[in-house]
């Protein structure tokens, strides 16, 4: 039996559940169990939980047979719990460090009361936190044990289950359960507070309450908001059962009235056609639960006014009052609402092309037009090219246009239509195309029209932090837009102004909100991309289209690739494909190839290919002259390099995930792993879970080649585990599946 049983319901939280559970596991208090209730989640959350449970016995997965909703999932967790105290933690939230020990110490020092109430902090995607106003209330409560009914303001705290610790035998005796429907915390919270005889407070932020940009049920337009009436009916049934004082009844009545107003005034919870009906239902509820007397709460004027309007049953009067009430905003916010739209409008009309774009969007949309772009119009490759190549076979009626810089247009096959970035023609095709395919984002001035479908293909399985996850790292700004030159002092990026830095992430999310679909190469990527880009899009878990050619390659294709590179069939081909460094600049050739080719067999020939944002520098010419090194950067695509290579050397580049599809040996050259982690941040420890042999210096790399350690049993086993984790979706049909799912389904 543990001291704490932490109940974690899980549904569509694959991007956050790992961090949630780690926030518990990493506490400086270990006497707990985590009962994770998988409410038939359709995403990968359940798999992540099972994976973590396999390494920590304190995690107890409970997989429900059908989806029952948050409240009933919590009930199932409580029924399975064995701990002395129950805590609730939603799967997208987390605990602050040191919280469990602080709660345990307080409970034990207070003779194990029935309830402990702690504080929470709202946490936004950009790292901002706002501590609940309850800090002031909790600070002024008795330091000892108290009865919640003696402190009415406690009932004004947000009625959530996750800001308390409950003694399990108290809950069992009370026989309290969460109910179905939205706002399930209301009846549960107030029932507990009304019945508790012993409680203590902890003026400490324990719960880090994530404010998701999308997916919050209470912020979604739905008739389910009518569930709130049944929840308050249960509260007042408990009030009647306990014969609570008129003063407390009036206090809860005021809370109820104000809650109804909040729902009515919230622009996104109720459809306009439903607001009058909600008002009428509110009026009936107010009439039913009005206290016999106003007691000592006559001075609660806002609630009194609102209650009278409900009892008057005049929706027109309430709508007028609500309009006036909502106009009471600070002058600065009012001016801000005017300033920013005007500023954005002025910026958009500065460029003739963008003004032309406004008129172009008024023209009819072309249902057969597809716009492709790769890396801001600089290339013809990656996932967009693979989808483009599949169009003639899968959807021959669709017409393709590429956004391509003029000096790079020669990379396109003859007859392929293209437009230059930021040209008038670009804005025309962006305005009229039905489908848009990109592996990065389109320009900030792009406005997605109703009916347009945008596919974000991504451009690699992420090892390094991306999107919002790079906030706080030196490389943050450069990670958002590698084309922008970040200010430097020596080799270090100079920290940008905080407001400007935050605005860059705001702009990033605004662009990413245009995505309708996002391509995922494996469940791991789905999880990581989900919190790096927390927007409302649909996952296309088909693998990467650019890997279709690798999956489907024949032995003849391999021989043809070697022939194009000038490699003899009897030679052992090694591809070296490093990533770029955000802070240290262009250090592509970190390996001393002159030394390496002297010490390894002459059967080895090395293809060296730079990252698409860097160059190999002048040293490559001398190496090529040796006859043992091939400049692979001059090739338009890395595919031939992949197919020709019998072995890959890389550092932290995403090419390792693509090349692993082939099942051939991989060597990791990680001479600056710690510096790379510190500068950019990584999602997992590559050196602990590599796809093969690992070298951290030149001597180790030479030893791996001399002793053929890259094909040892250990290296083979590492590669097999790596492939199981990252290559499961790649079946050679990704491009076809994406086209059929998006472009042929509409």
N, C-alpha and C positions, 0 to 999 in steps of 0.2 A: 504494500500500500504506500503510495506517494503522499507527500504533503499537499502538492497542488495537482489537480487534473485540469489541463488547459484544453478547452474544447475549440477546435478549429474547423468550421464548416467550409467546404471547398466546392466552388462552382465557378467555372470560367475565370480562374485566377492564375493561369499557368505562368504569367509573367511576373508574379509577385510571391507565389507560395513558397518558393525556395528561400527568399529573403525573410519571409514571415517566420518559417520554422527555424532558420538559422538565428534569428533574433532571440529565440527561446533557448536553443541549444548552447549558444555562446554566453549565456548568463553566468554570473559568478555564484550560482546556486543550482544544485543539481538534483534536488529531491522533488522531481516532478515526472508526470507522464503527459504526453500530448496525444489526445484522442482526435484524430483527423477524420472527419466524416465526409466521405466522397459522395456528394449528392447527385450521383450519375452525371458528373460533369462531362460535356462533350469534347473538351479540349484535352491537353496532355497533363493536366494537374494531377490526376490520379497516378499516372506513371511516375511523375516526379516525387510524389509522396512515397510511393512504394520503393523507389530507388533510395531515398533518404532513410526510410525505415529499415532497409537492409543493412545499414551501417550504424544505426542507433536504435537500440531496443526500447528506448523510452518513447519512440514514435509508434503509436498504435493505429494503423489505418482501419477504418470501418467503411466498407463499400456498400452503399444502399442499393437495393434492387431496382428502385424507381426514384425519379426526382420528386422530392416532397416539399422543397422550399426551405428557406433559411430557418424558420422557427422550428419546424419538425426535425430538421437535421440537427439542430442544437439539442433538442430533446433526446434524440438518439444518442448523442455524445454524452449527455448527462447520465443516461441510463447505463452506459457502458463504463462510466468513470468509477475509480476506486479511491481517489484522493480525499484528503480531509477537507480541502477547499476547492471550489470550482471557479475557474476564470474563463471568460470567453474572449476569443481573439479571432477576428475575421481574417480570411485567407489573404487579403491584400493589405493588411495592417501589420504592425510589428510592435515589439516591446522595446523601450529604451534600455540601454545597458544598466545593470545593477538593480533593476526593478524588482525581480522576484525576491532577492535577499532583503530588500527594504520592506516589502510587503510582509514577508515571513517574520522579520524582526518585530514589526509593529504588531502583528497578530499575537505573537507569543508574549510580548510585553503587556498586552491588553487582555490576557486570559482568554484568548481565542473567542472573540465576539462573533456574532452571526453574520455580520456584513462589514466589509472595509471598502470605503469609497476613495478612489484616487483620481488624479487629474489626467487630462489628455492634451495633446497638441495636434492641431491640424497641420498636415505636411503636404505641400504642393510639389508639382513636378520639377520646379526650378530650385528646390531646396529650401524655400521659404517655410517658416514655421510660425504658427500663431497659437500661443498657449491659451487654453480656454479661460474665460472670465471666472470660472469656478475656483481659480487659484486664490482669489481674494476671499471667497466664501470659505474654502477649506482652511485657509490660514486663520480665520476668525472663529472657527469651531472649537469646541472644548478639546484639549489635548488628550482627554481621557475618553471613557466610554459614554455614549449618549444614546438617546432614543430618537430615531429620525423624525417622528411626528412632532417633536419639540423644536424642530428647526425647519420651518416651512420653506425657507428659501432653498433648501436642498432639493425640493421638488421642482425648482426652476431650472436645475441643471438639465442638460440635454438628456432625455430619457432613453439612454442606451444601456444595453446589458454589459458592454465591454469596459466600463469604467469602475468595476466593482469586483471584489472577491467574496464569494458566498460559501458559508460553511455548509457542507453537503448534507449533513443530517438535518439542518434547518430547512433546506429546500425539500427534503423528503417528507418531513413532518408537515410542512405547509402545503405540499402536493401542488406546487405551482408549475405550470408548463407554458411554453410559448404556444401561441395560437397561429393558425394559418392566416395568410393574407399579409399585406403591407402593414407597416407600423407595428409589427409584432412586439417590439421592445416596450411599447407604452404600457400595456396591461401587465406585463411581466415586471417591469421596473417599479411601477407604483404599487403593485401588490406586495412586492418584497419590502419596499420602504414603509408601507402602512402597517405591516405585520412585524417587522423587526423590532426587537426589544433592546438589543445591544448592538451598537455600531461604533466604528472608529473611522477617522479620516486620515489620509496620508497626502499632505500637500506636496505632491511630487508628480511630475509628468511621467506616467508609466506607458500609456498608450500613444503610439504614433499613428494618428488617424489619417490615412492617405485620402487626399481629395482627388479622385480620378477625373480625368478630363472627359471621359465618356464611360458609359456602362453603369452609372449610378442609377439604381432603380427609382429612388425617390425623386430624381430630377427628370424622369422620363414621362412624357405625355401618355397617360393611361387611365382608363376607368377604374383601375385597381386602387386609386387614391380614395375611392369611396369606402375602402376597408377601414379607414380611420374611425368611422362612426361606431362600428362594432367593437373596436378596441376600447373606446371611451365608455361604451355601454358596460363593458366588463369592469372597468375601473370603478364606475359608480355603483355597480352591483356589489363590489367588494366594500366600498364606502358604506353602503346600506347594511351589509352583513356585520361589519365591525362597529356600526353605530358611531361613526366618526363625528367629531364636533362640527358645528355649522361653520366655524371659521376655516377649518381645513377643507371642508366641502367647497366653500366659496373659493378658496385658493385654487383648488383643482379645477373648478368651473372656469375661473379666469384663464388658467393655462389652456384648457380645452378651447375656449372661444378664440383666443389669440392664435392657436394652432390652425383652426379652421380658416382664419383670415390669411395666415401665411400661405396656406395651400391655394386659396383663391387668388391671392395677389401674385403668386409665383407664375411667371409667364409660360413655363414649360411643363407644368404638371397636368393641367386640365386643358382639353380642347375647348375652344370658344363655345362650341355647341353644348358642352357639358357644364359650363360654369353656373348657369342659372339653376340647373338641377342640383348641383352641389350646394348652392346657396340655400335652396329650398330644403334639402336634407339637413343642412346645418341648422336651419331655423327650427326644424322639428326636434333635433337633438338638444338644442339650447332650451327649448320649451320644456322638454322632458326632464332635464337635469338642473334647471334653475333652482338655486337654494331657496328655502322658505323666507329667509331674510338676508339682507346684505351684510349683517354682522359688522365686523370691524374693518371691512374692505371697501367702505363707501368711497374712499379716495382713489381707487383704481379706475381713473376716468377713462383711459382708452378701452379697457375691457367693458366698462359699463356702457359706453357709447356703442360699441360693437354689439354687445348683447341686446341692447334696445333695438338696434337696426335689424338684427336677426328676428327678434320677437315681433317687430313691425311687419316682417315678411314682405318688405319692399326691396326688390332687387335693384331698382333704379336708384333709390336712396343710398343703398349700400355701395353701388358702383360709383356714385358721385363722391361719397366719403372716401372710398378706397383710392380714387384718383387724386384727391387732395392730399390724402395721407402719404401716398407714394411720391408726391412732388416735394415733400419735405426732405430735400437732399442738400448736402453741403454745397456751397457755391463752387468750390474747386471742382467737385465731381461734375456739376452741371456744365461748367465751362469746358471741362475735359471732354465731355460728350460732344461738344460742338467743335472743339479744336482739332481732335485727331481725325475725324472723317474729312474735314476740310483739308487738312495737311496731306492726307493720303490721296485725296482727289487731285490736289495741285501737283503732287509728285507724279501721278499717273499721266497727266496731260502735258508734262514737260517734253516728252518724247513724241515726235510725230507718229512713230510706229505704234505707240501704245494708244494714241488717240484714234488712229486708224483701226486699231484692234476693237475699240468700242463699237464702231460701225460694222466691222466684220462679224461680230457676234449677233448682229441683227439679221444676218442672212441665214437661210435654211441650213441645217446641219446635213452633212453628207454621210448617210448611214453605212457607206462602204469604204470610207477613208480611214486609214490607220497611220498615225504619226509615230515614228520611231526616233529615239535619241539615245546616245550612249555617252556618258561622261561629258555633259554640257556641250554636245555637238562636236567633240574632238575625235571620235572614233567610230568604227564600224565593226562591232564585235560583241562579246559578252552575251548575256541572256537575250537582250533585244534582237541581236542578229540571229540567234537560233530560232526565235519565234518568227522573225521575218522569213528565214529560209524555209520554214514549214508551211507558210501561207499558201504557196501554189498548190500543194498537195491536199491540204486540209480545207482551205477556204479560198479557192481561186477567184471568187468574185470580189474579194477585197483588194483595194488599191493601197499601196504603201508609199509614204513620203518620209525621207530621212532629213533630220536637221543635222547639217554638217558644215563645218567651217570650209571656206572656199579653198584654202591651200591644202586641205585634206580630202577634198571631194574625189580625188583620183583613186582613193581606196575603194570606192563603190563600184560594183559591177556596171558594165555598160547598160544604159537604159533605165537605171534606177533613179527615180525622181528624188530631188533633194532641194532644200532651201537653206540659206545661210542663217546662223543664229542672229537674232535681233533685226532681221530684215523685215520688210513689209510682208513678204511672202510667208515668212515664218508665222507672223500674227494671223494671217489669213487661214493657214492650215490648222493652227491651234484653235482658232475660233470655229472652224467648220467640221473638224474630224470627229467621228463618233468614238474612236478608240485611240488611246494615247499610251505608248509603251516607253518606259524609261528606266534606267538603273540608278538614276539619281533624281533630283527634282527639276521641274521646269522653272523658268524665271519667276521671280516674285510677283510680277504683274499678271501672270497667267490667272485667269478666272474660269473655273470649270463650269460649263453650262449644264443646266438640267438635261439629263439624258446622256451626257458624255461619260465614258467609262475609262478610268485610268488604271493601268497595271503597273505597279512598282515591282520590278523584277529583282531588286537588290543586286549586289555585285560581289558576293562572297559570304561564306559562313563566318560569323564574327568571332575572332579570338580577342581582338582589342576592343575596348569600349567604343560605343558609337552613340549618336544621337544625344539624348538627355544624360546618358550615363557618363559622358566625358566632362560634365560640369565639375569644376573644382580641380581639373587637371591642367597642367601647363599647356597642353595641346588642344584645349577646348575649342578655341576659335578656328584653328586650322583644321580641326576634325569636321567642323560644320561645312566648310568650303575650302578644300585644299587648293583651289585656284587663287584664293585670296592670300596675299603675302602678309603674314602677321609681323608686327613690329618686333625687332630683335635687339638684344644687347649682347654682342658676342655671338655665342651659339645658343643662347637662351631666349625663348619667346618672352617679350615684355608683357606683363599682365595688363589687360585692357581695362578701361573704365567699367565698373560693375554694372552700371545701367546699360551701357552699350552691349556688354557681354550677355546680359539677360535678354536684351532685345533680339540678339542673334538667335537665341533659342526659341523665343516667341515666334520669330519669322520662320524658323525651321519647322515648328509645329503647324504654323498656318499653311505652309506649303504641303506638309505631309497630310493635312486634313483633306487634301484633294484625292488621296488614294482611295480607290474603290476596292482594289485587290492588291495583295502583297504575296510574292512568291517565297516559299520557304523550302530550304534544302533538307531539313531534318527537324525533329521535334525540339532539339536544343535551340536551333535558330528561332523557331516560333516563340519559344520562351524568352530569349534574349531581345529579339527585335520588339517584342510586345511591350517591354518596359522602356526600351530605348526610344520608341516612337509610339506613345500611347494614344493612338488615334482610332477612329472607327472604320476599319476596313475588314475585308473578308480574306482569310488565309487560303492560298492555293498551295496545298502541301503535296506537290507533285515532284519535288526535286528541281534541280536547276536545268533549264533547257540547254545551256551551254555544255552540259555533261552528257547529253543524249548521244553526241558523236563519239564519246569515249566508251559509253556502254555498248554501242552498236558497232564499234570498230572491228574489222576482220583482220586476220594476219596480213592480208594483202594491203590493207590500209596502213598498217604499221611499216611494211617494207616501202611503200610509196612515200611515207613521211620521211623515212631515213634517207631515201634517195633525193628528195627535195632539199634536205639539209646537207647533202654531200657526205653521208656517213655510210661506211661499208657494213654489210650485214654481220660481219664477224666482230665488229667493234662493240665495246661496252659503252653505252651512251649515258652520260650523267647530265641532268639538267639542274642548273643552279638558278633559282628564282627567288631573290630576297624581296622583302618589303621595304618601304621607305621609313625613315625616322623623322618624327615630327620635330624634335628638338635639335638633333645633331646634324641635320641637313642631309645631303646626298652622300651616303656611305654604302652604296650598293655593293662594291667590291670589298667586302670585309675579309674575304678569304685571300690568302696569298697563293694565287694559282701557279705562279712561277715555281714556288716551293713544292706545291702539291703534285704538279705534273712530273716533276723530277723524281719523286719518291714512290709513285704508284706505277703500276704496269702500263706499258705503252698501248695496251688494248683499250684503255680508257680514253674517251674523248668527251670534252665538257662543252655543253651548250650554256651560255650565260645570257640570261634575259633580265633586263631591268624592270622595275615597277613602272607602270604607265605614267607616273608623275615625275620620274627621275631619268637620268641618263647614266651610262656606264663610265663616261669620262675618257680621256685620251689613253689610259693604260690598256684599254681593250684592244687597240690596234697592235701593240707589241705581242699580246697574248695570241691574237688570231694569227699573227705571222709565224708563230711556233708550229702551227698545224694541229695542235691539240685542243684548241679552244675555238668555238664557233660563236659568233655574235648573233644570238637569237633575238635581240631587240629589233633587228631590221625586218623581221617577219611581221606581216600584218596581224597574225593571230598566233596565240600560244598553243593552239591545238596540235600543230605539227610537232612542236617541241614535246608536248605531253606524249603523243603517240610514239615518237622516236625514242624517248628516254626509257632506259631500263631501270633507272634509279633517279630519285629526286633529292636534291639538297635544298633546303629552305630554312628560313629562320622562323618568322612569325606571320608569314604571308598566308592568305586564305587559299593559295594554290594547293596547299597540302590536302585540303578537304576535297578538292576536285580530283587531284591526282590519285588519291586513295581509292577512287572508284575503279581504277585499273588493277588494284591489288598488287602493285609493284612496290619494292622497298623504298622507304623514305628515311632520310637522315636529317636530324635537326641540328643546325649550327647556331648555338645560342650563346654567343660570347658576351652579350650585353643584356641578358634577360632581366636582371634586377633594374637596370636603368630604364629599359623599355617599359616595364610594369609601372615604375614610378612616374614616368612621363605621360603615359597614355591610359594605363589601367587595363587589366585583362579579365575576362570572364572565368577563366579556369587556369590552373597551373599546368602549363604545357609540359614542363619538365617532369611533372609527376605522372602525366598521362600522355606520353608522346606516341606518335604513330610508328616509332622505330628507334634506332640507335640515336644517342644524343652526344654531341661534342660541345664543350664550352670553350675550347681554344683550338688553335691550329694543330698542336701536337696530337690531341685526341682525335681530330678529324683524320689526320694521316693514319693513325693507328687503326681506326675503323675501316679504312680502305685496305690497308696492308693485310689485316687479319680477316677481311670480309665479314666484319661484325654486322654489317647491314642486312645480311641474310642468315643470321644466327636464329636459333629457335626462339630466344627471348624477343628478338626484333619481329619475328613473324607473329608471335602471340600479341605483341603490342599493336601491330597493324590490324590484326583481326578484331581486337576490341575497339580500336579506333573506327574501323569501317562499320561495325555494328551500331555504333553510336551516331555516326555522321553520314552514312551513305544509304540508309534504308529506303529513302524515297526514290532514289535514282534508278529508274527502270527503262530508260531510253525513250520514254514517251511523254516527257514533260511538256515539250512545246505543243504537241498535238493536244494533250489534255487541257492545256491552258486556253488554246484557241477554241476548242469545243466548249469549254466551260463558260467562257466570257463572250466570245464573238459569234458563236453559233447558237447560243442559248437565248439570245434576245431577238 
